[in-house]
Amino acid sequence: AALTAAVGDDAAMIAELRAAFLDSADRYVDALGRSRCDANWRQAASRLQGLAASFGAIGLMRLADAAGSGAPGDPVILRDIRQAIGEIAR
């Protein structure tokens, strides 16, 4: 819905932006999964939060914010973030 509001009914543009969003989200989740120190974890969480905010993915934005406040490698938040991205990908 956020993409449609931004670019109208251009299906090709929506598909391209959606693919770019999912690619970036996957990269940030990968960075979260590899992070072992607070700085890297918070940086990846912050980038994911900004990406989610720019696309209006409020649930993912909240999860990324929670990750930024949590411990590096938290398996529960990683699972929840991956699940949220999977739901957006459908």
C-alpha positions, 0 to 999 in steps of 0.5 A: 500500500505504501508503494502504491501511494508513492508511485501510483499504479506502476506495477513494474516500479512497485515490483522493482522497489519491492525487490530492492526492499527485500534484498536490502532487508535480507542483507541487514538481517544477515548482518544482524545474524553475523554480529557479535558485538554491540556496535555492529548489531546496533548499526544493522538494526538501525539500518533495517529500522530506517529501511522499514520506515522508508517503506512504511513497514511499521511492524518490521520497524518496531522489531528492528528498534527492539533489536537495537535495544537487545543483545547481539545474536538474540535468536528470538528477535532474529526469528521474528524479523525473518518472519516479518520479512517473509510475510512482506515477501508473500 
